[in-house]
Amino acid sequence: MAAAHRIATVFGGSGFLGHYVVKRLADQGYIVRIAVRDTESAKTLRPMGGPGQIVPLYAPLHAEAQAARAIEGAEVVVNLTGILAERRKGDFMRTHAEGAGRIARIAGSSGVRHLVHISAIGANPASPSLYAQSKAAGEAAVRSAFPAAVILRPSIIFGPEDHFFNRFAAMASLFPVIPITGGGVKFQPVYAGDVADAVLASLSPAAQGQTFELGGPDVKSFKELIEFMLNIINRKGWVLDLPPGLASFQALFLERLPGKLLTRDQVKLLQSDNVVSDDAPGLSTLGIIPTPMDMIVPRYLARFRKRS
């Protein structure tokens, strides 16, 4: 098959991480199908490739026929779909497990050469968090349907469009107190560009069938990450670390508001460290040098910086 006609299908490609993945696939000469529920949201990605190279397609996870159409003829399929909070009970399993399994099953029966599935560090069927349980169920479904799939488990992902540093910086710009929970829980933030590079590196035959845990060079507690952000934007916010019980009570109300600032499931998730396991293959195994936070974060948080 000619290089100009290689096809890659990216489910969830219009999201934060999708921008990076789509750009890298386009740079490698793939025709990139962006399989999404809202095709309008994907049209802004068209300039990342040449005329006709970036193709938004309506293909929600639950729609078998549309998903099959998006995958048909593809050499590479990447599943980036994921949610942090449920709108309706069961959304985690429908998205992370059933949807992931459907993509893997269709990819397996369609002759796809490479399937890359984005999961998360902390995926665990025994976790008290439904999010972590559903991520583990998704991994199992993918492995069952497409044994050669590559599974990538990132820690929290940072970059100019992230929902972590930007969210807390916006909060610090408005309020003197930043309430969190699990302040001592460790994270290993990984740059979105490095995760996208890992997706491309996963197309190597040597990576097939493996699971990689992706973390950056910095390991910091939740509270330390907030203090890192406050130092960048030159603000003196008070970081209030709520005990889990009080945080769960607060989340009972917050999860009913638009945007779901905090949910009870997230409180459960914030009781365990989110770092790369000592024996897990990671970015270095894929030949990628992880990018430090202080090389990227100060640039995009500059708009929140308090002027002296």
The 8 nearest C-alpha neighbors of each residue, nearest first, counted from 0:
[[1, 2, 4, 5, 3, 74, 6, 72],
 [2, 0, 3, 4, 5, 28, 29, 6],
 [1, 3, 4, 5, 0, 28, 29, 27],
 [2, 4, 1, 5, 28, 29, 30, 0],
 [5, 3, 2, 1, 6, 30, 0, 29],
 [4, 6, 29, 2, 3, 30, 74, 1],
 [5, 7, 73, 30, 29, 74, 31, 4],
 [6, 8, 75, 31, 73, 76, 74, 29],
 [7, 9, 32, 76, 31, 33, 70, 75],
 [10, 8, 77, 33, 12, 34, 76, 78],
 [9, 11, 34, 78, 12, 79, 33, 80],
 [12, 10, 80, 79, 35, 13, 14, 9],
 [11, 13, 17, 9, 33, 10, 14, 18],
 [12, 14, 41, 17, 11, 40, 18, 15],
 [15, 13, 17, 12, 16, 11, 18, 79],
 [14, 16, 17, 18, 160, 161, 13, 19],
 [17, 15, 18, 19, 14, 191, 20, 195],
 [16, 18, 12, 14, 20, 19, 13, 15],
 [17, 19, 21, 16, 20, 15, 22, 13],
 [20, 18, 22, 17, 16, 21, 195, 192],
 [19, 21, 195, 17, 23, 22, 18, 24],
 [20, 22, 24, 18, 23, 19, 17, 25],
 [23, 21, 25, 19, 20, 24, 47, 26],
 [22, 24, 26, 20, 25, 21, 19, 27],
 [23, 25, 27, 21, 26, 22, 29, 20],
 [24, 26, 29, 22, 28, 27, 23, 48],
 [25, 27, 23, 24, 28, 22, 48, 29],
 [28, 26, 24, 25, 29, 23, 22, 2],
 [27, 29, 25, 26, 3, 2, 30, 24],
 [30, 28, 5, 25, 6, 24, 31, 27],
 [29, 31, 52, 6, 5, 7, 53, 25],
 [32, 30, 7, 53, 29, 8, 6, 54],
 [31, 33, 8, 54, 55, 34, 53, 9],
 [32, 34, 55, 9, 12, 56, 54, 8],
 [35, 33, 10, 56, 58, 9, 57, 32],
 [36, 34, 58, 57, 37, 11, 59, 38],
 [35, 37, 59, 57, 58, 38, 34, 60],
 [38, 36, 35, 39, 40, 57, 41, 59],
 [37, 39, 41, 40, 55, 57, 35, 56],
 [40, 38, 41, 42, 37, 43, 55, 36],
 [39, 41, 38, 37, 42, 13, 43, 35],
 [42, 40, 13, 38, 39, 43, 44, 55],
 [41, 43, 44, 39, 45, 40, 55, 38],
 [42, 44, 41, 45, 40, 46, 39, 13],
 [45, 43, 42, 46, 47, 41, 18, 53],
 [44, 46, 53, 47, 43, 42, 48, 54],
 [47, 45, 48, 44, 49, 43, 53, 50],
 [48, 46, 45, 44, 22, 25, 49, 53],
 [49, 47, 46, 52, 25, 53, 45, 50],
 [48, 50, 52, 51, 46, 47, 53, 45],
 [51, 49, 52, 48, 53, 45, 46, 47],
 [50, 52, 53, 49, 54, 48, 30, 45],
 [51, 53, 30, 49, 48, 50, 31, 54],
 [54, 52, 31, 45, 51, 48, 32, 30],
 [53, 55, 32, 33, 31, 52, 56, 51],
 [56, 54, 33, 38, 32, 41, 34, 42],
 [57, 55, 34, 33, 58, 38, 35, 54],
 [56, 58, 35, 36, 38, 34, 59, 37],
 [57, 59, 65, 34, 66, 35, 36, 56],
 [60, 58, 36, 62, 61, 35, 57, 66],
 [59, 61, 98, 62, 58, 66, 94, 63],
 [60, 62, 59, 63, 98, 93, 66, 101],
 [63, 61, 65, 59, 60, 64, 66, 58],
 [64, 62, 66, 65, 67, 61, 60, 101],
 [65, 63, 67, 66, 62, 68, 58, 69],
 [64, 66, 58, 68, 67, 62, 63, 69],
 [67, 65, 69, 58, 63, 68, 64, 62],
 [68, 66, 64, 70, 65, 69, 71, 63],
 [67, 69, 65, 71, 66, 70, 64, 58],
 [70, 68, 66, 67, 71, 65, 34, 8],
 [69, 71, 67, 73, 68, 8, 72, 66],
 [72, 70, 68, 73, 69, 67, 109, 106],
 [73, 71, 70, 74, 6, 109, 111, 110],
 [74, 72, 6, 7, 70, 75, 71, 111],
 [73, 75, 111, 112, 6, 7, 5, 113],
 [76, 74, 7, 113, 73, 114, 112, 111],
 [75, 77, 8, 114, 7, 9, 113, 115],
 [78, 76, 115, 9, 114, 116, 10, 8],
 [77, 79, 10, 116, 80, 9, 117, 115],
 [80, 78, 11, 117, 10, 77, 81, 12],
 [81, 79, 11, 78, 10, 82, 94, 95],
 [80, 82, 95, 79, 94, 83, 11, 91],
 [81, 83, 84, 91, 80, 85, 94, 95],
 [84, 82, 81, 85, 130, 265, 91, 259],
 [85, 83, 82, 86, 262, 259, 91, 130],
 [84, 86, 90, 87, 91, 88, 83, 82],
 [87, 85, 84, 90, 88, 89, 259, 91],
 [86, 88, 85, 90, 89, 91, 84, 93],
 [87, 89, 90, 85, 86, 91, 92, 93],
 [88, 90, 91, 92, 87, 93, 85, 94],
 [89, 91, 93, 85, 92, 88, 87, 94],
 [92, 90, 94, 89, 93, 95, 133, 130],
 [91, 93, 96, 133, 95, 94, 89, 90],
 [92, 94, 97, 90, 91, 98, 96, 95],
 [95, 93, 98, 91, 92, 96, 90, 97],
 [94, 96, 137, 92, 134, 133, 91, 99],
 [137, 95, 97, 92, 99, 136, 98, 133],
 [98, 96, 93, 100, 99, 94, 101, 92],
 [99, 97, 94, 101, 60, 100, 96, 93],
 [100, 98, 96, 102, 101, 97, 137, 95],
 [99, 101, 140, 103, 97, 141, 98, 102],
 [100, 102, 98, 104, 99, 103, 97, 105],
 [101, 103, 99, 105, 100, 104, 106, 98],
 [104, 102, 106, 100, 141, 101, 105, 144],
 [105, 103, 144, 107, 101, 106, 102, 100],
 [104, 106, 108, 102, 107, 103, 109, 101],
 [107, 105, 103, 109, 111, 104, 108, 102],
 [108, 106, 104, 105, 109, 145, 110, 103],
 [107, 109, 105, 106, 110, 104, 111, 103],
 [110, 108, 106, 107, 111, 105, 71, 72],
 [109, 111, 108, 107, 112, 106, 74, 72],
 [110, 112, 74, 106, 109, 113, 73, 75],
 [113, 111, 74, 75, 110, 114, 73, 76],
 [112, 114, 75, 111, 76, 202, 74, 115],
 [113, 115, 148, 76, 77, 75, 149, 116],
 [116, 114, 77, 149, 148, 150, 78, 76],
 [115, 117, 150, 78, 77, 149, 151, 118],
 [118, 116, 151, 79, 150, 78, 152, 115],
 [117, 119, 152, 151, 134, 116, 150, 138],
 [120, 118, 152, 153, 122, 121, 154, 117],
 [119, 121, 152, 154, 122, 153, 273, 212],
 [120, 122, 123, 119, 131, 273, 271, 272],
 [123, 121, 131, 135, 134, 120, 119, 132],
 [122, 124, 135, 132, 126, 125, 131, 121],
 [123, 125, 132, 135, 126, 136, 122, 131],
 [126, 124, 123, 127, 132, 131, 128, 122],
 [125, 127, 128, 123, 124, 132, 131, 129],
 [126, 128, 267, 129, 125, 268, 132, 131],
 [129, 127, 126, 130, 131, 264, 268, 267],
 [128, 130, 132, 131, 133, 127, 264, 91],
 [129, 131, 133, 128, 132, 91, 134, 264],
 [132, 130, 122, 134, 128, 133, 129, 123],
 [133, 131, 124, 129, 135, 123, 134, 130],
 [134, 132, 136, 92, 130, 135, 131, 95],
 [133, 135, 137, 131, 122, 136, 132, 95],
 [134, 136, 122, 123, 138, 132, 137, 133],
 [137, 135, 133, 139, 96, 134, 138, 140],
 [96, 138, 136, 134, 140, 95, 135, 139],
 [137, 139, 135, 141, 136, 140, 142, 134],
 [138, 140, 136, 142, 137, 141, 143, 135],
 [141, 139, 100, 137, 143, 138, 142, 136],
 [142, 140, 138, 100, 144, 103, 143, 139],
 [143, 141, 146, 139, 145, 140, 144, 138],
 [142, 144, 140, 141, 145, 146, 139, 100],
 [143, 145, 104, 141, 142, 103, 140, 146],
 [144, 146, 142, 147, 148, 107, 141, 103],
 [147, 145, 142, 148, 208, 143, 144, 141],
 [148, 146, 208, 207, 145, 149, 142, 114],
 [149, 147, 114, 208, 146, 145, 115, 207],
 [148, 150, 115, 208, 209, 207, 210, 116],
 [151, 149, 210, 116, 117, 115, 211, 148],
 [150, 152, 117, 211, 118, 210, 212, 116],
 [151, 153, 119, 212, 118, 120, 213, 211],
 [154, 152, 213, 119, 120, 212, 214, 151],
 [153, 155, 120, 188, 214, 187, 273, 156],
 [156, 154, 188, 189, 153, 157, 187, 186],
 [157, 155, 189, 188, 190, 191, 154, 158],
 [156, 158, 190, 161, 191, 189, 188, 155],
 [157, 159, 161, 160, 191, 190, 296, 156],
 [160, 158, 299, 161, 157, 296, 165, 300],
 [159, 161, 158, 15, 162, 165, 157, 299],
 [162, 160, 158, 157, 163, 159, 165, 164],
 [161, 163, 166, 165, 164, 160, 157, 167],
 [162, 164, 166, 165, 161, 167, 157, 155],
 [163, 165, 167, 166, 168, 162, 161, 228],
 [166, 164, 168, 163, 167, 162, 169, 161],
 [165, 167, 169, 163, 164, 168, 162, 170],
 [166, 168, 170, 164, 169, 165, 171, 163],
 [169, 167, 171, 165, 170, 166, 164, 172],
 [170, 168, 172, 166, 167, 171, 165, 173],
 [169, 171, 167, 168, 173, 172, 174, 166],
 [172, 170, 168, 174, 173, 169, 167, 236],
 [173, 171, 169, 170, 174, 168, 303, 234],
 [174, 172, 170, 171, 169, 175, 168, 176],
 [173, 175, 171, 176, 170, 172, 177, 236],
 [176, 174, 236, 237, 171, 177, 173, 235],
 [175, 177, 237, 236, 174, 238, 178, 239],
 [178, 176, 238, 239, 237, 179, 236, 171],
 [179, 177, 239, 238, 240, 176, 241, 180],
 [180, 178, 240, 241, 239, 177, 182, 181],
 [179, 181, 241, 240, 182, 242, 246, 243],
 [180, 182, 269, 184, 183, 270, 179, 240],
 [183, 181, 222, 221, 180, 184, 240, 220],
 [182, 184, 220, 181, 221, 185, 222, 223],
 [185, 183, 272, 220, 181, 182, 221, 271],
 [184, 186, 220, 272, 219, 273, 221, 183],
 [187, 185, 273, 274, 219, 218, 220, 188],
 [186, 188, 218, 214, 274, 215, 154, 217],
 [189, 187, 155, 215, 154, 156, 214, 186],
 [188, 190, 215, 214, 156, 157, 154, 155],
 [191, 189, 157, 193, 192, 156, 158, 290],
 [190, 192, 194, 193, 158, 156, 157, 16],
 [191, 193, 195, 190, 194, 19, 196, 158],
 [192, 194, 196, 190, 195, 191, 197, 289],
 [195, 193, 197, 191, 196, 192, 198, 190],
 [196, 194, 20, 198, 192, 197, 193, 19],
 [195, 197, 193, 199, 194, 198, 200, 192],
 [196, 198, 200, 194, 195, 199, 201, 193],
 [199, 197, 195, 201, 196, 200, 194, 115],
 [200, 198, 196, 201, 197, 202, 195, 24],
 [199, 201, 197, 202, 198, 203, 285, 196],
 [202, 200, 198, 203, 199, 206, 197, 149],
 [201, 203, 200, 199, 113, 204, 206, 198],
 [202, 204, 201, 205, 206, 200, 207, 199],
 [205, 203, 206, 207, 202, 201, 113, 208],
 [206, 204, 203, 207, 201, 202, 208, 209],
 [205, 207, 201, 204, 203, 209, 208, 149],
 [208, 206, 147, 204, 209, 149, 205, 148],
 [209, 207, 147, 148, 149, 146, 206, 210],
 [208, 210, 149, 207, 206, 150, 211, 148],
 [209, 211, 150, 151, 149, 212, 208, 280],
 [212, 210, 281, 151, 280, 152, 150, 213],
 [213, 211, 152, 281, 275, 153, 151, 279],
 [214, 212, 153, 281, 152, 282, 154, 211],
 [215, 213, 189, 187, 154, 188, 275, 153],
 [214, 216, 189, 289, 188, 217, 187, 290],
 [215, 217, 291, 289, 218, 214, 290, 187],
 [218, 216, 215, 187, 219, 291, 188, 292],
 [219, 217, 187, 186, 185, 216, 220, 188],
 [220, 218, 185, 186, 223, 224, 217, 221],
 [219, 221, 185, 223, 183, 184, 222, 186],
 [220, 222, 182, 224, 223, 184, 183, 185],
 [221, 223, 182, 225, 220, 224, 226, 183],
 [222, 224, 226, 220, 225, 221, 219, 227],
 [225, 223, 227, 221, 222, 226, 219, 220],
 [224, 226, 228, 222, 227, 223, 229, 221],
 [225, 227, 229, 223, 228, 224, 230, 222],
 [228, 226, 224, 230, 225, 229, 223, 231],
 [227, 229, 225, 231, 226, 230, 224, 232],
 [230, 228, 226, 234, 232, 231, 227, 233],
 [229, 231, 233, 227, 228, 232, 226, 234],
 [232, 230, 228, 229, 233, 297, 227, 304],
 [231, 304, 233, 229, 230, 234, 303, 305],
 [234, 232, 230, 305, 231, 304, 229, 235],
 [235, 233, 229, 232, 236, 305, 230, 171],
 [236, 234, 229, 237, 233, 175, 230, 171],
 [235, 237, 175, 176, 234, 171, 238, 177],
 [236, 238, 176, 177, 239, 175, 235, 178],
 [237, 239, 177, 178, 176, 236, 240, 179],
 [238, 240, 178, 177, 179, 241, 237, 176],
 [241, 239, 179, 180, 182, 178, 238, 242],
 [240, 242, 180, 246, 179, 239, 245, 243],
 [243, 241, 245, 244, 246, 180, 240, 181],
 [244, 242, 246, 245, 247, 241, 180, 266],
 [245, 243, 247, 246, 242, 248, 241, 249],
 [244, 246, 248, 247, 242, 243, 249, 241],
 [247, 245, 243, 249, 248, 244, 241, 250],
 [248, 246, 250, 263, 244, 249, 245, 243],
 [247, 249, 245, 251, 246, 250, 244, 252],
 [250, 248, 246, 251, 247, 252, 245, 253],
 [251, 249, 253, 262, 247, 252, 261, 263],
 [252, 250, 248, 249, 253, 254, 247, 263],
 [251, 253, 250, 254, 255, 249, 256, 248],
 [254, 252, 250, 255, 256, 261, 251, 259],
 [255, 253, 259, 262, 256, 252, 250, 261],
 [254, 256, 253, 252, 259, 257, 251, 250],
 [255, 257, 253, 254, 259, 258, 252, 260],
 [258, 256, 259, 255, 254, 260, 253, 86],
 [257, 259, 260, 256, 254, 255, 261, 253],
 [260, 258, 254, 261, 257, 256, 253, 262],
 [261, 259, 258, 253, 254, 262, 256, 257],
 [262, 260, 250, 259, 254, 253, 265, 263],
 [263, 261, 250, 254, 265, 264, 266, 259],
 [262, 264, 266, 247, 265, 250, 267, 251],
 [263, 265, 267, 262, 266, 128, 268, 129],
 [266, 264, 268, 262, 267, 263, 269, 261],
 [265, 267, 263, 269, 264, 268, 247, 262],
 [268, 266, 264, 265, 269, 128, 270, 127],
 [269, 267, 265, 266, 270, 128, 264, 271],
 [270, 268, 266, 181, 267, 271, 265, 184],
 [269, 271, 268, 267, 181, 184, 272, 266],
 [272, 270, 269, 184, 268, 273, 185, 121],
 [273, 271, 185, 184, 274, 186, 270, 269],
 [272, 274, 186, 185, 154, 120, 121, 271],
 [275, 273, 187, 186, 272, 154, 276, 185],
 [274, 276, 212, 214, 277, 213, 279, 273],
 [277, 275, 279, 278, 274, 212, 280, 120],
 [276, 278, 279, 275, 280, 274, 281, 212],
 [277, 279, 276, 280, 275, 281, 212, 211],
 [278, 280, 276, 277, 212, 281, 211, 275],
 [281, 279, 211, 284, 212, 278, 282, 210],
 [282, 280, 211, 212, 213, 284, 283, 279],
 [281, 283, 287, 285, 284, 213, 286, 289],
 [282, 284, 286, 287, 285, 281, 288, 280],
 [285, 283, 281, 282, 286, 280, 287, 211],
 [284, 286, 282, 283, 287, 200, 197, 281],
 [285, 287, 283, 284, 282, 288, 200, 197],
 [288, 286, 282, 283, 285, 289, 193, 197],
 [287, 289, 283, 290, 286, 282, 193, 215],
 [290, 288, 215, 216, 287, 193, 291, 282],
 [289, 291, 190, 215, 288, 292, 216, 193],
 [292, 290, 293, 294, 216, 215, 289, 217],
 [291, 293, 294, 295, 296, 290, 217, 190],
 [292, 294, 295, 291, 296, 297, 290, 298],
 [295, 293, 292, 291, 296, 290, 297, 298],
 [294, 296, 292, 293, 297, 298, 158, 299],
 [295, 297, 298, 292, 299, 293, 300, 294],
 [298, 296, 300, 299, 295, 231, 301, 293],
 [299, 297, 296, 301, 300, 295, 294, 159],
 [298, 300, 159, 301, 296, 297, 302, 295],
 [299, 301, 297, 302, 303, 298, 296, 232],
 [300, 302, 304, 303, 299, 298, 297, 232],
 [303, 301, 300, 304, 299, 232, 298, 305],
 [304, 302, 301, 300, 232, 305, 168, 172],
 [305, 232, 303, 301, 302, 233, 306, 300],
 [304, 306, 233, 232, 234, 307, 303, 172],
 [307, 305, 304, 233, 232, 303, 234, 302],
 [306, 305, 233, 304, 234, 232, 235, 303]]
